[in-house]
Amino acid sequence: MTSRDAVAPAEVARDAVARRDRASAGAASFQAATAPLYDGIVRRLTLVLGDTNEAEDITQDTYLRAFNGWDGFDGRDVRAWLYTIALRLAFNQLRRRRRWLAIAHRVQPAPWSDPADPDLWQALQRLNAKVRAALLMNVLDGYTQTEIAQMFGVAEGTVASWLSRARGSLREELAPPG
């Protein structure tokens, strides 16, 4: 046994303690930065997916992915980063759902609606999922067209078009008769 072998266990122990301390500090900073955003993400995903339980599941997946990628996060806008992860997961879920429905030869599941304003929720559900998400992020969360375009990875003009069409569609559907 050399003197190097005798020192190695102490170095290993110090490294393990240092890694544990860094992980603990990282977990605490992740918790502090992301915990207040959880309910808002669930609400937005519920509007996108039309199902609260599915939205909660996707939000949990979002937080797991975000926690695993926390070391690589640039620190600029936690909310935008989480929403981007969440929306991508939600859109993937919508694609899976459509595939399963096609396989099962079903037309569509019963749409979710909020009893407070069923006309609004039905009109929102008729919008394309990405368009609906962009509209909600703009109107409810205050994101600009530029920020939404960055989150979706599309041109700013595309987002402007989505928002314009969504507002026009909602105005048309929700206008009083006559």
KAKA-V424240 format. One record per helix or strand of 3 or more residues. SS is the DSSP state (@ for helix, = for strand). FROM is the first residue (numbers start at 1). LEN is the number of residues. Records with the same first field share a line. If there is no record, write none. Layout:
BEGIN
SS=FROM-LEN ; FROM-LEN
END
This chain:
BEGIN
@=3-47 ; 52-17 ; 70-3 ; 78-26 ; 118-9 ; 129-11 ; 145-8 ; 156-19
END
